[in-house]
Amino acid sequence: MKTLIKNCRLISPELEINGASIEIDGKKISRLYLEGEKLPVVDNVFDAFGKMVMPGFIDIHSHGAMGYDATDDKPEGIKAIAEAKLKEGVTTYIATTLTLMPEALEKAMRHIAAYQKNPTGSKVPGVHLEGPFINKNCAGAQNPAYVRDPDIDEVLRLNEIARVLIVSFAVEAEGGIEFTRELAKQGIVPSCGHSDASFDQFKRAKQVGLKHLTHFCNQMTKFHHREIGLVGAGIYDDDVLIEAICDKIHVAPDMLSFIFKFKSIDRIAIITDTMSAACLSDGDYDLGGLPVYVKNNAARLKSNDALAGSVLKYYDGLKNVYELTGIPLSKLVKTTSLNQARSLGFHDLGKLEAGYTADIVILDDDFKPSAVFVEGARRV
């Protein structure tokens, strides 16, 4: 079956074309047409009416939405989260866990694996383990009661239930460097987060496979003129990919502008880090057993007011960065899909070009999705 999305303001990495059309054959993009070219006869035609058309977003760090967390022992939870993410334009969602006991993580992985067999919202190709191998002093909204030393065997047991794509952990923990090496050997992305590692410890971990920094600037070693720490490492290093929560709360607007000015656009991934309150109203919630309140678009622990994830919609994060920086969307779009896809080895995602999977989001002038296609089929 062939579909045509016509009258697009097509925005893909290093490419912006007004009046373009996208031909989809099955699950793949088969051809792009420029304005004025004769269009093919197809089974379905969708008119974008000049709206922005981008590759579907890839959120590699998001815990929950709609009152559910990815680690809840509720079979319907992942479905509800994935369907909410799809409405944000996220076509690929990496379900993100919390610092919990092994039994709780195993149950969560089983629910994720069950959803993967019959996805109704965003695709969930795998899992991002955030914790439990973190630094207690940098726990933030993670539960310090369940923190433990890095254990590759635990990761591999979870990986047998549902694919583990990313592990966020403190590289300075006991055995952290060898753990980094073992993750890389298994094809799992090592990401440093909830950590007070020094720049030297960062460099040692990078030599054996460290690839990401988790929610950059938050719960990591601050920049100092005698020890640049992980924040300094993220800006200084040309290879490491940094996650950016672009709600203007986790990272101040000036710092976001600084990051996007001095870090290569090819090494930034916009994330949401949402918790269960996403898409819901202000009020009281829970994150991994810790009481949370949400007010004025910020989620905070009741115990100490520490930020506890976000309630950010993915498209609003993109809009915030665009308005702050003015970076052309043909470049900024890399931070919403292509950079994530390349890091995770998804070679057919992140571009609107022939041969790429037809994961597509159509956005209005306020960046809100008006339609979302997953593997060529419209789902929103």
C-alpha positions as CSV (number, residue, x, y, z in Angstrom):
1,M,0.0,0.0,0.0
2,K,1.3,3.4,-0.9
3,T,0.6,6.7,0.9
4,L,1.5,10.3,-0.2
5,I,1.9,13.1,2.3
6,K,1.8,16.2,0.2
7,N,2.2,20.0,0.7
8,C,4.9,19.6,3.3
9,R,7.3,22.0,4.8
10,L,9.8,19.1,4.9
11,I,12.4,19.4,7.6
12,S,15.1,16.7,7.8
13,P,18.8,16.9,8.9
14,E,20.5,19.5,6.6
15,L,17.3,19.7,4.5
16,E,14.3,22.1,4.4
17,I,12.0,22.1,1.4
18,N,8.7,23.9,1.1
19,G,6.0,22.3,-1.0
20,A,7.5,18.8,-0.8
21,S,5.7,15.5,-0.9
22,I,6.7,12.2,0.7
23,E,5.8,8.9,-1.0
24,I,5.5,5.9,1.4
25,D,5.5,2.3,0.2
26,G,4.5,0.1,3.1
27,K,6.7,1.0,6.1
28,K,9.4,2.9,4.2
29,I,9.8,6.2,2.5
30,S,10.2,5.4,-1.2
31,R,10.7,8.9,-2.8
32,L,10.5,12.7,-2.1
33,Y,8.9,15.0,-4.7
34,L,9.7,18.7,-5.1
35,E,7.0,21.3,-5.6
36,G,5.8,21.2,-9.2
37,E,6.8,17.6,-9.8
38,K,4.1,15.3,-11.0
39,L,2.8,13.3,-8.1
40,P,2.1,9.6,-8.2
41,V,-1.2,7.8,-8.0
42,V,-1.4,6.2,-4.6
43,D,-3.8,4.4,-2.2
44,N,-4.0,7.2,0.4
45,V,-3.3,10.9,0.2
46,F,-2.7,13.1,3.3
47,D,-2.5,16.9,2.8
48,A,-0.1,18.6,5.3
49,F,-1.3,22.0,4.2
50,G,2.2,23.5,4.4
51,K,2.9,22.4,8.0
52,M,6.2,21.3,9.3
53,V,6.9,17.6,8.6
54,M,9.8,16.0,10.5
55,P,11.2,12.6,11.4
56,G,9.3,11.1,14.3
57,F,10.9,12.1,17.6
58,I,13.0,9.6,19.6
59,D,12.8,10.1,23.4
60,I,15.6,8.0,25.0
61,H,14.8,9.1,28.6
62,S,11.2,9.2,29.9
63,H,9.8,7.4,32.9
64,G,6.1,7.9,32.6
65,A,2.9,9.8,31.9
66,M,-0.9,9.6,32.4
67,G,-0.5,8.6,36.1
68,Y,1.8,5.6,35.2
69,D,5.5,5.0,35.6
70,A,7.4,2.5,33.4
71,T,8.3,0.6,36.6
72,D,4.8,0.3,37.9
73,D,3.6,-3.3,38.3
74,K,0.6,-2.5,36.1
75,P,0.3,-4.2,32.7
76,E,-1.7,-1.3,31.2
77,G,1.0,1.3,32.2
78,I,3.4,1.0,29.3
79,K,0.5,1.1,26.9
80,A,-0.8,4.3,28.4
81,I,2.6,6.0,28.5
82,A,3.5,5.0,24.9
83,E,0.1,6.3,23.6
84,A,0.7,9.6,25.4
85,K,4.2,9.9,24.0
86,L,2.9,9.3,20.5
87,K,0.6,12.3,20.8
88,E,3.7,14.3,21.5
89,G,5.2,13.2,18.2
90,V,7.5,10.5,19.8
91,T,7.4,7.5,17.5
92,T,10.2,5.7,19.3
93,Y,10.2,5.7,23.1
94,I,12.9,4.1,25.3
95,A,11.1,3.1,28.5
96,T,13.1,4.4,31.4
97,T,13.3,2.7,34.8
98,L,14.2,3.9,38.3
99,T,16.4,2.7,41.1
100,L,14.4,-0.2,42.5
101,M,15.0,-3.7,43.8
102,P,15.7,-6.4,41.2
103,E,12.3,-8.0,41.5
104,A,10.5,-4.8,40.7
105,L,12.7,-4.2,37.7
106,E,12.1,-7.7,36.4
107,K,8.3,-7.2,36.7
108,A,8.6,-3.9,34.8
109,M,10.7,-5.6,32.0
110,R,8.0,-8.2,31.6
111,H,5.3,-5.6,31.1
112,I,7.5,-3.8,28.6
113,A,8.2,-7.1,26.7
114,A,4.4,-7.8,26.6
115,Y,3.7,-4.3,25.1
116,Q,6.4,-4.8,22.4
117,K,4.4,-7.7,21.0
118,N,1.4,-5.4,20.3
119,P,2.4,-1.7,20.3
120,T,-0.5,0.7,20.0
121,G,1.4,4.0,20.6
122,S,5.1,4.7,20.3
123,K,7.4,1.9,19.4
124,V,9.3,0.7,22.4
125,P,12.4,-1.2,21.1
126,G,14.1,-1.4,24.5
127,V,14.8,0.0,27.9
128,H,16.9,2.7,29.5
129,L,18.0,1.5,33.0
130,E,18.5,4.7,35.0
131,G,20.1,3.3,38.2
132,P,20.3,1.4,40.4
133,F,24.0,1.7,40.1
134,I,24.3,5.4,41.0
135,N,26.1,7.5,43.6
136,K,23.9,8.0,46.7
137,N,25.2,11.5,47.1
138,C,23.8,12.4,43.7
139,A,20.6,10.4,43.9
140,G,18.3,13.3,43.3
141,A,14.8,11.9,43.0
142,Q,16.1,8.3,42.8
143,N,15.5,6.2,45.9
144,P,18.8,5.9,47.8
145,A,17.5,2.9,49.7
146,Y,17.9,0.7,46.6
147,V,21.3,2.0,45.3
148,R,23.8,-0.8,44.7
149,D,27.2,-1.4,43.1
150,P,27.3,-2.0,39.3
151,D,26.4,-5.6,38.5
152,I,26.7,-6.7,34.8
153,D,24.9,-10.0,35.7
154,E,21.8,-8.1,36.9
155,V,21.8,-6.1,33.6
156,L,22.1,-9.3,31.5
157,R,19.3,-11.0,33.4
158,L,17.0,-8.0,32.7
159,N,18.2,-8.0,29.1
160,E,16.9,-11.5,28.7
161,I,13.4,-10.3,29.5
162,A,13.4,-7.1,27.4
163,R,16.3,-5.6,25.5
164,V,18.4,-3.1,27.5
165,L,19.7,-0.3,25.3
166,I,21.1,2.2,27.8
167,V,22.3,2.0,31.4
168,S,22.8,5.2,33.4
169,F,25.2,4.8,36.3
170,A,28.1,6.4,38.3
171,V,31.4,5.5,36.7
172,E,33.2,6.2,39.9
173,A,31.3,3.4,41.7
174,E,33.2,0.3,42.8
175,G,33.9,-1.6,39.6
176,G,32.5,1.2,37.4
177,I,35.2,1.2,34.8
178,E,35.0,-2.5,34.2
179,F,31.2,-2.3,34.2
180,T,31.5,0.3,31.4
181,R,33.7,-2.0,29.4
182,E,31.3,-4.9,29.8
183,L,28.3,-2.9,28.8
184,A,30.0,-1.7,25.7
185,K,31.0,-5.3,24.8
186,Q,27.3,-6.3,25.1
187,G,26.3,-3.5,22.7
188,I,24.6,-1.6,25.5
189,V,25.2,2.2,25.7
190,P,27.0,3.2,28.9
191,S,25.8,6.6,30.2
192,C,27.2,8.4,33.2
193,G,24.6,10.0,35.5
194,H,23.8,10.6,39.1
195,S,27.6,10.8,39.5
196,D,30.3,13.0,41.1
197,A,33.0,11.6,38.9
198,S,36.1,13.7,38.2
199,F,37.1,14.6,34.7
200,D,39.9,12.0,34.9
201,Q,37.4,9.3,35.9
202,F,35.2,10.4,32.9
203,K,38.2,10.1,30.6
204,R,39.0,6.6,31.9
205,A,35.5,5.5,31.4
206,K,35.3,7.0,27.9
207,Q,38.4,5.0,26.9
208,V,36.5,1.8,27.5
209,G,33.2,2.7,26.0
210,L,31.3,5.5,27.8
211,K,29.1,7.2,25.2
212,H,26.5,9.4,26.9
213,L,26.0,11.8,29.8
214,T,22.5,11.4,31.5
215,H,20.3,14.5,31.9
216,F,23.3,16.9,31.4
217,C,24.0,19.3,34.3
218,N,21.6,17.6,36.6
219,Q,23.0,15.4,39.4
220,M,26.5,15.5,38.1
221,T,29.8,17.1,39.0
222,K,29.7,20.8,38.4
223,F,32.1,22.9,36.4
224,H,35.0,24.4,38.4
225,H,38.2,26.1,37.2
226,R,40.4,23.5,39.0
227,E,38.2,20.5,38.2
228,I,35.9,20.7,35.2
229,G,34.0,17.6,36.2
230,L,31.2,16.1,34.2
231,V,29.6,19.3,33.1
232,G,33.0,20.5,31.8
233,A,33.5,17.1,30.2
234,G,30.2,17.3,28.3
235,I,31.1,20.6,26.7
236,Y,34.8,19.8,26.2
237,D,34.6,16.3,24.7
238,D,33.7,16.1,21.0
239,D,32.4,12.5,21.1
240,V,30.2,12.1,24.1
241,L,26.4,12.6,23.5
242,I,24.6,14.7,26.2
243,E,20.9,14.4,27.1
244,A,19.2,17.8,27.5
245,I,16.0,18.4,29.4
246,C,14.8,21.5,27.6
247,D,12.0,22.6,29.9
248,K,13.9,25.7,31.0
249,I,13.6,24.4,34.6
250,H,16.1,21.6,34.8
251,V,18.6,23.8,32.9
252,A,18.2,27.6,32.9
253,P,17.5,29.3,29.6
254,D,21.0,30.9,29.5
255,M,22.6,27.5,30.1
256,L,20.6,25.9,27.4
257,S,21.7,28.6,25.0
258,F,25.3,28.0,26.2
259,I,25.1,24.3,25.6
260,F,23.7,24.7,22.1
261,K,26.3,27.3,21.2
262,F,29.4,25.4,22.3
263,K,28.4,21.7,22.0
264,S,28.2,20.1,18.5
265,I,24.6,19.9,17.3
266,D,25.5,16.3,16.4
267,R,26.1,15.3,20.0
268,I,23.0,16.6,21.8
269,A,19.8,14.6,22.4
270,I,16.7,16.3,23.5
271,I,14.9,14.3,26.2
272,T,11.9,14.8,28.5
273,D,12.7,12.8,31.6
274,T,8.9,12.8,32.3
275,M,7.4,11.2,35.4
276,S,3.9,9.9,35.9
277,A,2.3,13.3,36.2
278,A,3.0,14.2,32.5
279,C,-0.2,15.1,30.6
280,L,-2.1,15.5,33.9
281,S,-2.9,18.4,36.2
282,D,-0.9,19.8,39.2
283,G,-1.2,17.8,42.4
284,D,0.4,15.0,44.4
285,Y,2.2,12.0,42.8
286,D,4.8,9.3,43.4
287,L,8.1,8.5,41.9
288,G,9.7,5.2,42.8
289,G,8.1,5.3,46.2
290,L,9.0,8.9,46.9
291,P,6.2,11.5,47.3
292,V,6.2,14.2,44.6
293,Y,4.1,17.4,44.1
294,V,3.7,19.1,40.7
295,K,3.1,22.8,40.5
296,N,3.8,25.4,37.7
297,N,5.1,22.8,35.3
298,A,7.7,21.5,37.8
299,A,7.8,18.1,39.6
300,R,9.5,18.2,43.0
301,L,10.1,15.8,45.9
302,K,8.0,16.8,48.9
303,S,10.9,16.0,51.2
304,N,13.5,18.5,49.9
305,D,12.1,20.3,46.8
306,A,14.6,18.5,44.5
307,L,13.4,18.2,40.9
308,A,11.8,14.8,40.3
309,G,11.7,14.4,36.6
310,S,9.6,16.7,34.4
311,V,6.2,17.1,32.9
312,L,7.6,18.4,29.6
313,K,6.0,17.5,26.3
314,Y,8.6,16.6,23.7
315,Y,7.5,19.2,21.1
316,D,7.7,21.9,23.7
317,G,11.3,21.1,24.4
318,L,12.1,21.5,20.7
319,K,10.1,24.7,20.6
320,N,12.0,26.1,23.6
321,V,15.4,25.5,22.1
322,Y,14.3,26.9,18.7
323,E,13.1,30.1,20.3
324,L,16.1,30.5,22.6
325,T,18.8,29.8,20.0
326,G,17.3,30.5,16.5
327,I,19.3,27.5,15.2
328,P,17.8,26.5,11.9
329,L,15.3,23.6,12.2
330,S,17.2,21.6,9.6
331,K,20.1,21.4,12.1
332,L,18.1,21.3,15.3
333,V,16.1,18.4,14.1
334,K,19.1,16.2,14.5
335,T,18.7,16.5,18.3
336,T,15.2,15.1,18.2
337,S,15.9,11.8,16.2
338,L,19.0,11.3,14.2
339,N,21.5,11.7,17.0
340,Q,19.6,9.2,19.1
341,A,19.2,6.8,16.2
342,R,22.9,6.8,15.4
343,S,23.9,6.3,19.0
344,L,21.5,3.3,19.4
345,G,22.3,1.8,16.0
346,F,18.9,2.5,14.4
347,H,20.2,3.1,11.0
348,D,16.8,3.5,9.3
349,L,15.5,6.3,11.5
350,G,16.0,10.0,11.9
351,K,15.7,11.2,8.3
352,L,13.0,11.8,5.7
353,E,14.7,10.2,2.8
354,A,14.1,7.2,0.5
355,G,14.9,4.0,2.3
356,Y,14.2,5.3,5.8
357,T,11.4,4.1,7.9
358,A,8.3,6.3,7.6
359,D,8.1,7.5,11.2
360,I,6.9,11.0,10.7
361,V,5.4,13.8,12.7
362,I,3.5,16.8,11.3
363,L,3.6,20.0,13.4
364,D,1.6,23.2,13.4
365,D,3.2,26.6,13.8
366,D,3.2,26.2,17.6
367,F,5.1,22.9,17.2
368,K,2.1,20.8,18.3
369,P,1.6,17.5,16.4
370,S,-1.5,17.4,14.2
371,A,-0.7,13.9,12.8
372,V,1.8,11.2,13.5
373,F,2.8,8.2,11.2
374,V,4.5,5.1,12.5
375,E,6.0,2.8,9.9
376,G,3.9,4.4,7.3
377,A,0.5,4.1,9.1
378,R,-1.2,7.1,10.6
379,R,-1.7,6.6,14.4
380,V,-2.6,10.1,15.5
